Amino acid sequence: MGNSNNMNRRLTLGDTVTYSLGSLGREISNNLIVVFFMAYLTFVIGLNGIVLGVLFCLAKVWDAVNDIIMATWINNTRSKFGRYRPWIFFGTILNVFAIVAMFAPVGQVVSSKVGLYFYYMGMYVLWGMTFTAVDVPFWSMIPTIANSTHERNKVSSLARLIGGFGGFIISTVGTLVLDKLGKYNMTSYLWLAVVAGGIFAVFMMIMLACNKERYELPAETISFKQVAQVFKSNDQVMPYAISYVLFVTGTTIALYQILYIFIYEGEIGTLSYNHYGLFTALACTGQGIAMFFYPWFTKKLRAEKVYGANYFMAIGGMLFLFLIFFLLKPQYGSMSPTATQVINVIIVSLAGSLLMTSNGLNQIGSTVMIANIVDYGEYKTGLRTDSLMFSVQTLLTKFAGAIAMLVLGIGVQVSGLPVVDTVTNTVSGEITTTMMTILRVFMFLIPIPFVVAGYLVYRFKYTLYGEKVEKIKAELDVKHLGQEQAAETAVADGTVDVAVDGVVAEAVAQQLADETLDASEPQAEPATAEQDDAHADE
C-alpha cells in the first residue's frame, strides 16, 4: 500500500475528482432508495406505511450489529490491493444486485401481502449490508489518500459536492424516466433501478482504478471484545453520534420524502409531478454553492461556527416549507395552470434550498469530524480504527432514514391519503386540503425538535475543533512519519498554525516547532557589534 515516495506526493486534482466520482455513484444508490423506495412500496405496491416504518426500524437493529461486525472485518483486512479497495469492489457488485431486486415487480410470484413484506424487507436488509460494505471503506480511505487537514477538507468537500449531484441526477432523471414510462407502473421503477445500478457500478470502478491507498496508517487488529472499549474510551463518539442522527433524521423526514408532496399536490393542481426535477435542480444549487465554498468558509470562520449554522438553516427551511403551501394556489388570475405550477415550484425551491444547503454543509462537516474522532481515538488509546468509526456514520445515516420512513409512514396513514389502483394505474380516492396539511405537519414541523436537540448536543458536548485538533494531528504526524518528515509535511501543508503563543505540542519535532515559532512570532533584532563583543568577553 503506502510507501515513502507515495506519502510525499501531494494530492492532485485528478485524485480528488476520480475519488469524488465514487461519491457520486454511492449517492445514486443511496438516494434511489431514500427517495423512491418508500413511495414505491406505499403508493404503487400498496403496502401499509406504518407497518413498513416499523419494519424499517427493526431492520436497523440488525444493521446496528452488522455494521459493527463488518467494520471490524474491514479494519482487520490485509491484502496486496489495500485494506479498503477489495470491500468496495465486491460490495458494489452485490449492492447493484440488491437495488434491482428491491424494485422487481414480484407480485405474480409472491401473492400474499405477508410474503411481499418479507421479500421487500429482505432485499432492503441486503441492500443495507452491501451498502455498508461500500460506504464504510469508501470514507475510511480519505486519511489514506489525504494526510493533512487541508487536503482532507478539500477531498471531502469535493466528494460531497459531486456526490450531491448523484442525488440530483437520480431525483431529476428518475422522475423524468418514471413520467415517461408511467409513474404508476411497476416496470418503470425496475428500469430506473437497472440504470441507476449500472451508473453506480461504473463510477465506483473508475474510483478504484484511479485511487490507491498511499498512506499506510496503523490499524491494529481489533477483536469484537475490544469494540465496546474503543467506543467507551473515545468520549467524542457519543456527542457526534447523537447530534448527527438527530439532524439527519429531521432533514430526511423533511427533504428526501418531499416526492410525496409532488405526487399528491400534482393531483390537486398546485404542483406537478413533472416539476420535481426542477425543484431538485433549483434546491440543489444552494447546496452545491455551499459545498464548493466550504473550504473557504472554514478559513474565514471557525469550523464549529459553520457547522453550527447548519442547524439554524435547517429549522428555517422547515418552517418556510410548511407555511408556503398555505399561500400556493392552482391558478393565479389569468395565468395558465402550467405557468402557475412553475411559479409555485420556484417558490417551494427557495425554501428547499435552505434545507439542502444545510444538509450539504452537514455532510462535509460530519465527514471531517469523523476523521478527527479517529485521530483523537488513536491519540488517547494508541489504536487507530478508521473503519469502525466511519461505520458509525453509515449506521446513523441508515438509522435516521428508517426513523424518517416510520414518521412519514405514520403521516401517510393518519392523513388518509389514497394509493394507486394497480389495475387502472390511477389514484384511488379523493385528496383533500386537510389530508395534505396533516402530511406537511409530519414532514416539516415534527422534525424541528429533532434538529434543535441535535444542535444542543453538538454545542455543549462536542469539542474536537481548532487548536485541539491541530495539536493532536501534529503529534500523530510525528508518530507516523518521524520527527523530520512530520516537520517537512506540516510546513509544506501550511499547518504551522498549531502553535499558540509560541507553544507547540511537546511531541512535535523541534524542526516543526522552529518553523512554527518563526511563522507566529516577530523576529528578533539582529545582534549589534557591541552585543557580539560582550558575548565574546563572556
N, C-alpha and C positions, 0 to 999 in steps of 0.2 A: 504493500500500500504506500505509505509515505516514506520519503527519503529526504536527505538534507537539501538536495537540489530543488525538489518539488516544493519543499517548505519555504524556500527563499523566493520562489516565483510568485509574483503579485497576481491577484485575482484579475482576470481580464474581462472585457465586455462580453466576449464570446462565452466564457464560463458562466457569467451571470445570466445571459439571455437563454442559453440552452438549458440551464438548470430551471429557469422560470417557465420554460415550455412544459416541463414536467408538472409544475404547479397548475398550469392551465388545464392539462389533461385530468389531473386528480379533481379539480374543481368541477369539470364537466361531469365526472362520475358522481361526485357528492351532490351537486345541485340538481341533477336529473332526479335523484331520489328525494331530496328535500322538497323540491318544487312540485314534482308531478306525481310521486308515488301515492301520497295520501289522497290527492284528488282523484287519481285513477281508481283506487280501491273503494272510495265512498261514492264518488259521483258516477263512475262508469260501471264498476263491478257491483255496486250497491251494498257493500258491507257496512256494518254499524260503526259509526265514528267513535263512540265511547269504548266499545269492545276493542277496536283497533288501537285506540290510545292506551288502554290498559296493557294490551299485548306488546305494544312497542316498549313500554316501560319495563315489563317483565323481561323482554329481550335484553335490556340494558343490564339486568342483574347478571346474566351470563357474560355480557360484554365486560363488566367490571372484573370478572375473574379471568376471562380470556385475554383481555388486553394486557394485563399484568404478566400473565404466563408468556404471551407472545413477545412482549417487550423484553422479558428476561432471556428468552431464547435468542432474540436478535442481539442483545447486549453481549451474550456469550459466544456469538458466532465468530469463527475464524476461518477465512478462506482466501485463496490466492486472488479472488475477484473483489475482496474487501469484506467488510462486516455488513454493509447495508445493501449493496447493489444486488446480490442474489435474491434477497427478500423482495425487493421492488420488482424484479423481473417476473418471478413466479406469482407474486401477489397480483400483479397487473393482469396476467392471463386468467387467473381464477376469478378476479373481480369482474372482468368483461363477461365471463360466462354467467355469473350471478345477476348482472344487470339485465341481460337478455331474458333470463329465466323469470325475473321479477315481473316483467311486463308481458309474459307469454299468456295468451288467452286460453286457459286450461279448463274453461267451463264445461266443455264437452267430455273431458276426461274425468274431471273431479266434479261430480254432480251435486254433492251436498254442500251447504253453507259451512258446516264444520270443517269439511275437507278443504274448502277454499281458505279458511282462516289458517289451518295448519300449513298448507302449501306456501301461501304468501309470506307467513311469518318465518317459515323455514328458510325461504330464499332471502328474506331480509336479514336473518341472522348470518347466513353465509356471506352475504354482501358485507355486513359489518365486520366479520372476521377477516375477510380478504382485503377490505379497505384498510384495516389496521395494519396488515402485513405490508401495505404500500405506504401509508401515511406516516407511521412511526419512523421507519428508516429514512424516508424522504427528508423530513425535517431534521432528523438526527445527523444527516450528512452536512449540515451547514457548518458546524465547527471543524469539519474535516476538509472543507474547501475554502473557508474564510476564517482566518485566525484572529484578526483584530476586531475590536468593537465596531470600528468604522466599516470594515468590509462586511461584517455580519449584518449591520444595518442596511448596507447597500443591497446585498443579495436578498435579504429578507423582504425589503420594501418592493424591489422589482418583482420578486417571485409572487408576492401577494397582489401586486398591481396587475401583472399579466394573468395570474390566477383568477382575479376578479373578472377579467374578460371571459374566462371559461364559464363563469356563472351567467354573464351577459349573453354569451353565444347560445348556451343551452336554453335560456329563458326566451330569448328573442326568436332564434331559429326554430326552437321547439314548438312555440305557439304557431309559427307560420306553417310548419310541417303538419301539425295537428289540424289547423284550419283548412289546409289544402286537401288532406286525406280524410278529414272528418273528425272533429274534436270529440265526438261521442262514439267513435269507432275504436274497438279494442285493437284491431290490427294497426291502426295509426300509431298507437303507443309502442307497439312492438318494433315497428320500423324506426321510430325515434330512438329506442334503446339500442338497436343494432348500430345505427350511425354514430351515436354518442360513444358507445363502447369502442368502436373502431378508431375514432379520433383520439380517445383517451389512450389507447394502446400505442398508437403511432407517436404521439408526443412524449410519452414516458420512455419509449425505446430510444428516441433521439437524445433525451436527457442522459440516459445510461451510457450511450455510446460516446458522449462528449465530456462527461464529468467523471473523474477518478477521485478516490479518497486520498488527498495529498498529505494531510496532516494525520499522522498515526498517533492519536491521543490515547492515553492509557485507559483501559476499561477492564477492570479485573472481573474474573468470572464470579457471578453472584448466584448464590443458592436461593431457593424460594424462601428459606427461613430468614435470609438477610433482608428481604424486600421490605418487610414491616419496619425493620430497624433503619433502613435507608430513609424512608419517609418520616419516621419519627425524629431522626437526627437533623433533618432539614426543616427548620421552623418557618421557612417561607413557602413551602409547598401548599399548605392549607389556606393561607390568605389568598394566594394566587388562585387556587382551585375554586374556592367559594366565590370570589369576586368574578372570576371568568365565567363559571357556569350560570350564575345569576344574570350577568349581562347577556350572554349568548342565548339563554332561554328566552329572555324578554324580547330581544331583537328578532329571534327566529319566529316567535309567535306573530310578531307584528309585520315582518317583512317577507319571509320566504313562503308564507302561505297566502300572500295577497292575491295570488292567482284566483282564489275563491271569489274575491271581490269582483274581479273582472268577469268571471263566469256568470255570477248572479246579477251584477249590475248590467251586464250585457243583455240579459233577458228583460230588464226593466227599461233600458234605453239610455241611462246616463253615461255609461261607458260601453266600450265594445271589446269583446274578447280579442279581436284582431289588433287592438292597440296595446295589448300587454307588452309586446316587443318594444313599442315606442316608449312606454313607461320605463322599462328596464334600461333602454338606451339613455334616456334623459336622467334618470335617477343615478345610474352608474357613472355619469360624467363627473358628478361631485365626488364620488368615491375615488375615481381614477385620479383626479387632480390632487386630492388629499394624499393618496398613497404615493404619487410621484414626488410630491414635495415633502414627504415625511422626513427624510434626512435633513432637509433644510430647516424644517420646523424645529427639530430637536437640537439644531445648532443655535437657533435664535432663542428658543425657550427650553427650559428644563424638561427632560423626557417625561417626568412624572406629571407635569402640568398638561402636556399634550395628551397623555393617556387619560388623565382625569377628565379632560374636556369631553372625551367620547361619551361619557355617561349623560352629561347635560344635553349634548346634541341629540342623543337617542330619545331622551324624555321629550324634548321639544318636538322632534319629528313625530312621535306617537300622538301627542296632543293635537298637533296640526292635522294629522291624518284622520283622527276621529272627528274633529269639528268640521273639516272641509266638506264632508259628504252631506252635511245638512244644507249646504249652500248650492250644491250641484242640482241642475235641472235637466230633463231630457231635451229641452229646446229653449233657446233664449230669443224671444221676439220672432223675427222673420228668418233667423239663421237656420240653415238646414240641419237636420239631425246629425249628419256626419260631421259637419263643422263644429257643432256643439260638443260632440264626443271628443273631438281633437282638443278643443279648448279645455274640456274637463280633465283629460288625461295629462295635459301640461300642468294644470294646477295641482293635481294629485302628485305629479312627478316632483314638483318643488318640495312638497312635504316629504316625499320618499327619499329625495336626495340627502336631506339631513340625516335620515336613518341610515342610508347606505354609506355616507361619509363616515359617520361614527363607527359603523361596522368595519369599514376598511382600515381606519386608524387602529382600531382594537386588534384586528388580525395581525398587523405588523408589530404593534407594541407587545402583544402577548407572546409572539414567537421569540422576540428578543428577550423578554422576561424569562421564558423557559431556559434559554441558553445561559442566562445569568444565574438562574437557580441551579443548573447543572454545575457551573463553575463554583458556586457557593457551597454546594454539597461536597465537591472534591476538596475545597479549601478547608472545610470543617472536619471531614472524615478520612480524606485520602482516597476515597472511592469515587470513580467517575462513572456515572450511569446515564449517559445521554438517552439511550433508547427507552429506559424505564421512565425517565421524566417526560420525554416527549409523548410517551403513551398516555400520560395524564391528560395532555391537551386533546388527543384524539378521543379518549374516553369521554371527557367532559363535553366535547362538541356533539358526540352522538347521544349522550345522555340528555343534553339540553334539547336536541332535536326531538327526542322521544317525549319529553315533558311538553314541548310545544305542540306536538301532534295530539297528546292527550287533551290539553286545554282546548285546542281547536276542534277536536272530535266532539268534546262535550258541547262546545259552542254550536257546532253544526246540528247536533241532535236537539239541543234545547231550543234553538231558533225554529226548528221545524222546517227547514229548507228542503225542497224536493230533490230527488236524484234523477238520473237518466233512465228512461224506459228503453232497455236494450233491444226491444223489438222494433220500436219506431225511431230510436235514436233521437228522442226529444225529451225536454224536461217535463217530468210528470207531475205537475201541480202548480199552484199559484205562488208567486213570490211577492210578499208584502213589505212595506216600509218598516214595520215592527220587526219582522224577521231579520232584515238587514241591519237594523240598529243593534239588535241583540248580538249578531255576529261581530259587528265592529267593536262592541264593548269587550268581547272576549279577545279580539285581536289587538286592540290599541290601548285599552285602559287597564285591563288586568295585568299586562306585562310591566307597567310602570313601577309597582312596588318591587318587582324583581331587580330592576335596574338601580333603583335607589339603594336597596340593601347591598347590591354589589359594589356601589361606589363607597359606601361607608366602610365596608370591609377593606377595600383597597386603600382608602385614605388613611385608616388608622392602624392597619396591621402589616401592610407590605412595605419593606424598607430597602430593597435592592435597587438603588439608582445612584447616580452621581459619583462622588469621591469614593464611596464604599466599594462600588463595582470596579472602578478603575484600579484600586489598590489590590483587590482580590485577583484581577486579571494579571496585574504586574507580577505578583508573587507566583502565580501559576505558570507564567511565561518562563520565569527563572527555573522552576521545577521541570518544565517540559523541554526547554531548549538549552538550558545552561545560561550562566550569567552574561557572557559576552554576546551570544546570539540574541538573547532576550533584550539586551540594551539596544542592539542594532535594529531589531524588529520594532521596538517601541518608538525609537527616534524616527525610523522610516515611516511608521504609521501616523506619526504626529500625536501619539498618546502620551506625550510628556506632561500633560496636564494632570497626571496622577499626583504631582507634587502640590502640596498645600502649605503655604507659608514656609517654603523651603524644606519641608519634611517629606520624606519618601518612605513608603513601607519598608521596614527593615530588611525584608527578604529580597528586595530588588538589588540587582547588581550595582556596584559602585559606579560603573560607567553610566548606567541609566540615571543614577542619582545626580552625577555631574552634569549630564545633558539637561536634566530636568531643572536643576538649580540655575543653570546658565540661562534657560528659557524663561524662568519665572522671577528672577531677582535682578536688580540693577547690577551692572558690572562695577567692580571696584576701580578706583582711580589708579593709574599706573604709578608705581613707586618712584619717588623723586631720588635724585642723586644723593641727597643728604640721608635719606632713609637707607639707601644701599650701603653708604659708608657706616651708618650706625650698626647695621646687621653684620658688616664685615668686622667691626670692632668687637662685637659680642662674640 
